[in-house]
Amino acid sequence: MNSDELKQRDLKVLWHPCTQMKDHETLPMIPIRRGEGVWLEDFEGNRYIDAISSWWVNLFGHANPKINAAVKAQLDELEHVLLAGFSHEPIIQLSEQLVAITPPGLTRAFYADNGSSAVEVALKMSYHYWLNSGQPEKKQFVCLSNSYHGETLGTLAVGDVALYKETYEPLLMKSIVVPGPDCYQREDDETCREVAIRQFEHMEKILAEQGDQIAAVIVEPLVQCAGNMRMYDPVYLELLRAACDRYNVHLIADEIAVGFGRTGTMFACEQADISPDFMCLSKGLTGGYLPLSVVMTHEHIYDAFYDDYENLTAFLHSHSYTGNPLACSAALATLQIFTNENVIKSNQKLIEKMADSTRHLEAHPHVSEVRQTGMILAIEMVKDKATKTAFDWRERRGIRVYQHALSQGALLRPLGNVIYFMPPYIITEAQIETLASIATEGIEIATKT
């Protein structure tokens, strides 16, 4: 089998995600034959460093022997069973471990099979909680500007990235969008903490005025990943937790992209020392192996649904593959690696290396900012550095970096004009240096007029 044949077969039958398929007339896809560690290998033997963890899911490398072994062992025992009326040991063990490692008070785990579905669960669960508690008027949701929580209709409704949302606006419930704490447009003499405190005034005002009608506020803690990797100070989460308590509103923490060590701590909420009412997890949960997501919540939320059947208060939400044993086994192996290899601590050297290797780009005439939160680093290309004026999006400068990176053996899929690193945790310092060099060359090429 060769790559050209696979490409032709692909284009006859497939419709790829997040893709204008016409692009493939000039930008061929790359069929991948195998993966190993940080590397993806195509059918010609070319290898690419997976610098974005295959859409942020892969934590410990492709074909990780420990996760492989766990999934293979489970396959011989039980591949799947429905979770309604039945259970299995891997999901019980996983739930126990998640209760132990997530912020205090999150004692119940409800499973789905992808990030968008987890957010849908949290939205429905929050509204239904207030309904069961005799407050049906609490049905509004608040989100931050530039936020992204998925692409199903419910999750689009509580997001604010026009590229994904605008087309489907007529189909969506209305949410309240509040200006967020993004530090990118700060004043010259302003710190990110000061921006977060200033911007929180908008949230305080909405909660004070409409708290009796609001079910929940949903946020991506610390990093708005699909929103061009924009970042903000943890103090915003501290203020938000206190305000949600004050106005009797739920806080939903969407840690789908930022959980499991991405921000430098196991969960981003830890950096603000808060516990949300709902925490949505997916992506890295299984180390990038299989689809699985979970909503962690509190006992008093669970209790509001615990009743006699005839009262019809049960949470009747389900997915066929909820809590799949193979996915749970991959997740258990992933968590064991965190424990056995002290990953959060060892990642600190990688975090420092990512900063050091890209620091020179802060002086680049077409880079407005190099920003970093833990194992997430973003480089924003602009037309005018002084004013932070963006390049026209139709010029697609980021794609030029992407194409150069592929030619040099790296997968750096951009977010518009933002180039970012979110690599597997097994990446070496030398490989980080390589990525920084490739990105620098790509930015030079992309920003030439």
C-alpha positions as CSV (number, residue, x, y, z in Angstrom):
1,M,0.0,0.0,0.0
2,N,1.3,3.5,-0.9
3,S,0.4,6.9,0.2
4,D,-1.0,8.2,-3.1
5,E,-3.4,5.3,-3.4
6,L,-4.7,5.8,0.1
7,K,-5.2,9.5,-0.6
8,Q,-7.2,8.8,-3.7
9,R,-9.4,6.2,-1.9
10,D,-9.8,8.6,1.0
11,L,-11.1,11.5,-1.1
12,K,-13.7,9.2,-2.7
13,V,-15.4,8.3,0.6
14,L,-14.4,10.5,3.5
15,W,-15.4,13.9,4.8
16,H,-12.8,15.1,7.3
17,P,-13.5,17.1,10.4
18,C,-12.7,20.9,10.7
19,T,-11.6,20.9,7.1
20,Q,-12.6,22.7,3.9
21,M,-12.2,19.6,1.7
22,K,-11.4,21.7,-1.4
23,D,-8.1,22.5,0.4
24,H,-6.9,19.0,-0.4
25,E,-6.6,19.9,-4.0
26,T,-3.4,21.8,-3.1
27,L,-2.7,20.6,0.5
28,P,-2.7,16.8,0.5
29,M,-3.6,14.9,3.6
30,I,-1.0,12.5,5.1
31,P,-2.0,8.9,5.6
32,I,-0.2,7.7,8.8
33,R,1.1,4.1,8.9
34,R,2.2,3.9,12.6
35,G,3.0,5.9,15.7
36,E,5.7,5.5,18.3
37,G,6.4,7.8,21.1
38,V,6.2,11.4,19.9
39,W,6.5,10.3,16.3
40,L,4.0,9.7,13.6
41,E,5.2,7.9,10.5
42,D,3.7,8.0,7.0
43,F,3.8,5.3,4.3
44,E,7.0,6.8,2.8
45,G,8.8,6.5,6.0
46,N,8.7,10.2,6.8
47,R,8.4,10.9,10.5
48,Y,6.7,13.9,12.2
49,I,7.0,15.0,15.9
50,D,3.4,15.2,17.1
51,A,3.7,18.6,18.7
52,I,0.0,19.0,19.3
53,S,-0.7,15.6,20.7
54,S,-3.1,14.7,17.9
55,W,-5.6,17.4,19.0
56,W,-4.4,17.6,22.6
57,V,-5.3,14.0,23.6
58,N,-2.0,12.1,23.6
59,L,-0.1,12.4,27.0
60,F,2.5,9.6,27.0
61,G,3.2,8.9,23.3
62,H,1.8,6.8,20.6
63,A,1.8,3.0,21.1
64,N,2.7,3.4,24.8
65,P,3.6,-0.1,26.0
66,K,2.0,0.3,29.4
67,I,-1.3,1.6,28.0
68,N,-1.2,-1.0,25.2
69,A,-0.8,-3.8,27.7
70,A,-3.8,-2.6,29.8
71,V,-6.1,-2.4,26.8
72,K,-5.0,-5.8,25.4
73,A,-5.5,-7.4,28.8
74,Q,-9.0,-5.9,29.1
75,L,-9.9,-7.0,25.6
76,D,-9.6,-10.6,26.6
77,E,-11.9,-10.1,29.6
78,L,-14.7,-7.7,28.6
79,E,-14.9,-5.4,25.6
80,H,-18.2,-3.6,26.5
81,V,-21.4,-3.9,28.6
82,L,-24.2,-1.4,29.0
83,L,-23.9,0.8,32.1
84,A,-27.6,0.9,32.8
85,G,-28.2,-1.8,35.5
86,F,-24.7,-3.2,35.0
87,S,-21.2,-2.3,36.1
88,H,-17.7,-3.5,35.7
89,E,-14.4,-3.3,37.7
90,P,-12.5,-0.9,35.5
91,I,-15.1,1.8,35.8
92,I,-15.4,1.5,39.5
93,Q,-11.7,1.7,39.9
94,L,-11.5,4.7,37.6
95,S,-14.3,6.5,39.4
96,E,-12.6,5.9,42.8
97,Q,-9.3,7.3,41.5
98,L,-10.9,10.3,39.9
99,V,-12.7,11.1,43.2
100,A,-9.4,10.9,44.9
101,I,-7.4,13.2,42.6
102,T,-9.9,15.8,41.5
103,P,-10.6,18.9,43.6
104,P,-12.3,18.2,47.0
105,G,-16.0,17.4,47.1
106,L,-16.3,16.0,43.6
107,T,-17.6,12.6,44.7
108,R,-19.7,11.4,41.8
109,A,-18.7,10.5,38.2
110,F,-21.1,10.5,35.3
111,Y,-19.6,9.2,32.0
112,A,-20.0,10.0,28.3
113,D,-17.8,9.4,25.4
114,N,-16.4,12.7,24.2
115,G,-15.8,16.3,25.4
116,S,-18.9,17.9,23.9
117,S,-21.1,15.2,25.3
118,A,-19.6,15.8,28.8
119,V,-20.4,19.5,28.6
120,E,-24.0,18.7,27.4
121,V,-24.3,16.4,30.5
122,A,-23.1,19.2,32.8
123,L,-25.5,21.8,31.3
124,K,-28.5,19.4,31.5
125,M,-27.6,18.3,35.0
126,S,-27.3,21.8,36.2
127,Y,-30.7,22.9,34.8
128,H,-32.3,19.7,36.0
129,Y,-30.9,20.1,39.5
130,W,-32.6,23.5,39.8
131,L,-35.8,22.0,38.4
132,N,-35.7,19.2,41.0
133,S,-35.0,21.8,43.7
134,G,-38.1,23.8,42.9
135,Q,-36.4,26.6,41.0
136,P,-37.3,26.0,37.3
137,E,-36.7,29.7,36.5
138,K,-32.9,29.1,36.8
139,K,-32.3,28.0,33.2
140,Q,-29.9,30.6,31.8
141,F,-26.2,29.9,31.1
142,V,-23.3,32.3,31.2
143,C,-20.1,31.9,29.3
144,L,-17.0,34.0,28.6
145,S,-16.2,35.9,25.3
146,N,-13.9,33.8,23.1
147,S,-14.9,30.6,24.8
148,Y,-15.3,27.2,23.2
149,H,-16.9,24.2,24.7
150,G,-17.7,21.9,21.8
151,E,-19.6,21.7,18.6
152,T,-22.9,20.0,19.4
153,L,-25.8,22.5,19.6
154,G,-25.8,22.8,23.4
155,T,-22.1,23.4,23.6
156,L,-22.1,25.8,20.7
157,A,-24.7,27.8,22.5
158,V,-22.4,28.4,25.5
159,G,-19.4,29.2,23.3
160,D,-18.3,32.4,21.6
161,V,-16.0,31.6,18.7
162,A,-17.8,32.9,15.7
163,L,-16.0,30.6,13.3
164,Y,-17.8,27.6,14.8
165,K,-21.0,29.2,16.2
166,E,-22.1,31.8,13.7
167,T,-23.5,29.5,11.0
168,Y,-25.7,27.6,13.5
169,E,-26.9,30.6,15.5
170,P,-30.5,30.3,14.5
171,L,-30.6,26.7,16.0
172,L,-29.1,27.6,19.4
173,M,-30.5,28.5,22.8
174,K,-29.5,31.9,23.9
175,S,-26.7,32.3,26.5
176,I,-25.3,35.3,28.2
177,V,-21.8,36.2,27.0
178,V,-19.6,38.1,29.4
179,P,-16.3,39.8,28.5
180,G,-13.6,37.5,29.6
181,P,-10.3,37.9,31.5
182,D,-8.0,37.3,28.4
183,C,-4.7,38.9,29.2
184,Y,-3.7,39.5,25.5
185,Q,-5.1,43.0,25.2
186,R,-3.7,44.3,28.6
187,E,-2.3,47.8,28.9
188,D,1.4,48.2,28.9
189,D,1.6,48.8,32.6
190,E,-1.0,46.2,33.6
191,T,-0.5,42.7,34.9
192,C,-2.6,39.7,33.9
193,R,-3.9,39.5,37.5
194,E,-5.0,43.1,37.3
195,V,-6.8,42.4,34.0
196,A,-8.6,39.5,35.5
197,I,-9.7,41.5,38.5
198,R,-10.9,44.4,36.3
199,Q,-12.7,42.1,33.9
200,F,-14.5,40.2,36.6
201,E,-16.6,43.3,37.2
202,H,-18.6,42.3,34.1
203,M,-19.3,38.9,35.6
204,E,-20.2,40.3,39.0
205,K,-22.7,42.7,37.4
206,I,-24.5,39.9,35.5
207,L,-24.7,37.6,38.4
208,A,-26.0,40.3,40.7
209,E,-28.7,41.3,38.2
210,Q,-29.8,37.9,36.9
211,G,-28.5,35.3,39.4
212,D,-32.0,34.2,40.2
213,Q,-32.4,33.1,36.5
214,I,-29.0,31.7,36.0
215,A,-28.3,28.0,36.3
216,A,-24.5,28.0,35.8
217,V,-21.4,29.8,34.5
218,I,-19.2,27.7,32.3
219,V,-15.5,28.5,31.8
220,E,-12.3,26.9,30.5
221,P,-9.9,27.3,33.4
222,L,-6.8,29.4,32.6
223,V,-6.5,28.7,28.9
224,Q,-9.1,29.2,26.1
225,C,-7.6,26.7,23.8
226,A,-9.7,26.8,20.7
227,G,-10.0,30.5,21.1
228,N,-6.4,31.0,20.0
229,M,-4.8,29.7,23.2
230,R,-5.6,32.9,25.1
231,M,-4.6,32.7,28.8
232,Y,-5.6,34.4,32.0
233,D,-4.7,34.7,35.7
234,P,-6.1,32.2,38.3
235,V,-7.5,35.0,40.4
236,Y,-10.4,35.1,38.0
237,L,-11.4,31.6,39.1
238,E,-11.1,32.5,42.7
239,L,-13.4,35.5,42.3
240,L,-15.8,33.5,40.1
241,R,-16.1,30.6,42.7
242,A,-16.9,33.1,45.4
243,A,-19.5,35.0,43.3
244,C,-21.2,31.8,42.2
245,D,-21.6,30.8,45.9
246,R,-22.8,34.3,46.7
247,Y,-25.5,34.3,44.0
248,N,-26.4,30.6,44.2
249,V,-25.2,29.7,40.7
250,H,-23.3,26.6,39.6
251,L,-19.8,26.7,38.3
252,I,-18.9,24.4,35.4
253,A,-15.2,23.9,34.8
254,D,-14.5,22.6,31.3
255,E,-11.1,21.0,31.8
256,I,-11.4,18.8,28.8
257,A,-8.4,20.4,27.1
258,V,-6.5,21.7,30.1
259,G,-6.9,18.8,32.6
260,F,-4.3,16.1,33.3
261,G,-1.2,18.2,33.6
262,R,-1.5,20.6,30.7
263,T,-1.4,23.7,32.8
264,G,1.4,22.5,35.0
265,T,-0.8,21.1,37.7
266,M,-3.0,18.0,37.5
267,F,-6.1,20.2,37.0
268,A,-6.1,23.9,36.2
269,C,-8.6,24.6,39.1
270,E,-5.9,23.7,41.6
271,Q,-4.0,26.9,40.7
272,A,-7.0,28.9,42.1
273,D,-7.6,26.4,44.9
274,I,-11.3,26.0,44.0
275,S,-13.7,23.1,43.5
276,P,-16.3,23.6,40.7
277,D,-19.8,22.2,40.9
278,F,-19.2,20.3,37.8
279,M,-15.8,19.3,36.2
280,C,-15.8,18.0,32.6
281,L,-12.9,15.8,31.6
282,S,-11.9,14.0,28.4
283,K,-9.0,14.1,25.9
284,G,-6.0,13.1,28.0
285,L,-8.2,11.0,30.3
286,T,-7.3,7.9,28.3
287,G,-3.9,9.0,27.2
288,G,-5.2,9.6,23.7
289,Y,-6.3,6.0,23.1
290,L,-10.0,5.8,23.2
291,P,-13.1,8.1,23.5
292,L,-14.2,8.6,27.0
293,S,-15.4,11.6,29.1
294,V,-16.7,12.2,32.6
295,V,-18.5,14.8,34.5
296,M,-17.4,15.0,38.2
297,T,-19.9,16.5,40.6
298,H,-20.9,16.8,44.3
299,E,-23.0,14.6,46.5
300,H,-25.7,17.3,47.0
301,I,-26.1,17.5,43.2
302,Y,-26.5,13.7,43.1
303,D,-28.9,13.7,46.0
304,A,-31.3,16.1,44.1
305,F,-31.9,13.3,41.6
306,Y,-32.2,10.4,44.2
307,D,-35.9,9.7,44.6
308,D,-38.7,7.3,44.0
309,Y,-39.1,6.4,40.4
310,E,-42.6,7.6,40.1
311,N,-41.5,11.2,40.9
312,L,-39.6,11.3,37.6
313,T,-36.6,13.1,38.9
314,A,-33.9,10.7,37.5
315,F,-31.3,12.0,35.1
316,L,-32.3,10.1,32.0
317,H,-29.3,10.8,29.8
318,S,-27.3,8.0,28.2
319,H,-24.8,7.0,25.5
320,S,-24.5,3.5,24.2
321,Y,-20.7,3.3,24.9
322,T,-20.9,5.1,28.3
323,G,-18.1,3.9,30.5
324,N,-16.6,1.5,28.0
325,P,-14.3,-1.0,29.8
326,L,-11.5,-0.7,27.2
327,A,-11.5,3.1,27.5
328,C,-11.6,2.8,31.3
329,S,-8.6,0.5,31.2
330,A,-6.6,2.9,29.1
331,A,-7.5,5.7,31.6
332,L,-6.4,3.6,34.6
333,A,-3.1,2.9,32.9
334,T,-2.7,6.6,32.2
335,L,-3.4,7.6,35.8
336,Q,-0.9,4.9,36.9
337,I,1.8,6.5,34.8
338,F,1.1,9.9,36.5
339,T,1.5,8.3,39.9
340,N,4.5,6.0,39.2
341,E,6.6,8.5,37.2
342,N,5.8,11.7,39.2
343,V,4.8,13.3,35.9
344,I,3.7,16.7,37.1
345,K,7.0,17.3,38.8
346,S,9.1,16.0,35.9
347,N,7.2,18.1,33.4
348,Q,8.6,21.3,35.1
349,K,11.9,20.8,33.2
350,L,10.0,20.5,29.9
351,I,8.0,23.6,30.8
352,E,11.2,25.6,31.3
353,K,12.7,24.3,28.1
354,M,9.7,25.3,26.1
355,A,10.0,28.8,27.5
356,D,13.8,29.0,27.0
357,S,13.7,27.7,23.4
358,T,11.1,30.2,22.2
359,R,12.1,33.3,24.2
360,H,14.0,34.7,21.2
361,L,10.7,35.0,19.3
362,E,9.4,37.7,21.7
363,A,11.6,40.1,19.8
364,H,10.4,39.0,16.4
365,P,8.8,41.9,14.5
366,H,5.8,39.9,13.6
367,V,5.2,38.1,16.9
368,S,3.0,40.0,19.3
369,E,3.3,37.5,22.2
370,V,4.8,34.3,23.3
371,R,2.6,33.1,26.1
372,Q,2.7,29.9,28.2
373,T,0.7,28.1,30.8
374,G,2.4,24.9,31.9
375,M,2.8,22.5,28.9
376,I,0.9,24.8,26.6
377,L,2.9,27.4,24.7
378,A,1.5,29.8,22.0
379,I,3.2,32.1,19.5
380,E,0.9,34.8,18.0
381,M,1.9,36.2,14.6
382,V,0.6,39.7,13.7
383,K,0.9,42.2,10.9
384,D,1.9,45.0,13.3
385,K,3.6,44.3,16.6
386,A,3.1,47.7,18.1
387,T,-0.7,47.7,17.7
388,K,-1.2,43.9,17.7
389,T,-3.0,44.3,14.4
390,A,-3.6,40.8,13.0
391,F,-2.8,39.5,9.6
392,D,-5.9,39.2,7.3
393,W,-7.3,35.8,8.1
394,R,-7.7,35.1,4.4
395,E,-3.9,35.1,4.0
396,R,-3.8,32.0,6.1
397,R,-0.3,32.7,7.4
398,G,-0.5,29.9,9.9
399,I,-0.9,27.3,7.1
400,R,2.5,28.4,5.8
401,V,4.1,27.5,9.1
402,Y,2.2,24.2,9.1
403,Q,3.4,23.3,5.6
404,H,7.0,24.2,6.5
405,A,6.9,22.2,9.7
406,L,5.7,19.1,7.8
407,S,8.6,19.4,5.4
408,Q,10.9,19.5,8.4
409,G,9.3,16.6,10.3
410,A,6.9,18.2,12.7
411,L,3.1,18.4,13.1
412,L,2.3,22.0,14.1
413,R,-1.3,22.5,13.1
414,P,-2.1,26.2,13.8
415,L,-5.1,28.1,15.2
416,G,-5.4,30.8,12.6
417,N,-2.2,32.9,13.1
418,V,-1.3,31.2,16.4
419,I,1.4,28.5,16.4
420,Y,1.3,26.4,19.5
421,F,3.1,23.5,21.2
422,M,1.0,21.1,23.3
423,P,3.2,18.0,23.0
424,P,3.1,14.6,24.7
425,Y,4.9,14.6,28.1
426,I,7.5,12.1,26.9
427,I,9.0,14.7,24.5
428,T,12.7,15.3,25.2
429,E,14.4,18.7,25.6
430,A,16.3,18.1,22.4
431,Q,13.0,17.6,20.5
432,I,11.6,20.8,22.0
433,E,14.6,22.6,20.7
434,T,13.9,21.1,17.3
435,L,10.3,22.2,17.4
436,A,11.4,25.8,18.4
437,S,13.8,25.9,15.5
438,I,11.2,24.6,13.0
439,A,8.6,27.1,14.3
440,T,11.1,30.0,14.0
441,E,11.9,29.1,10.4
442,G,8.2,28.7,9.6
443,I,7.3,32.1,11.1
444,E,10.1,33.7,9.1
445,I,8.7,32.2,5.9
446,A,5.0,33.0,6.8
447,T,5.5,36.6,7.8
448,K,7.4,37.7,4.7
449,T,5.2,40.0,2.6
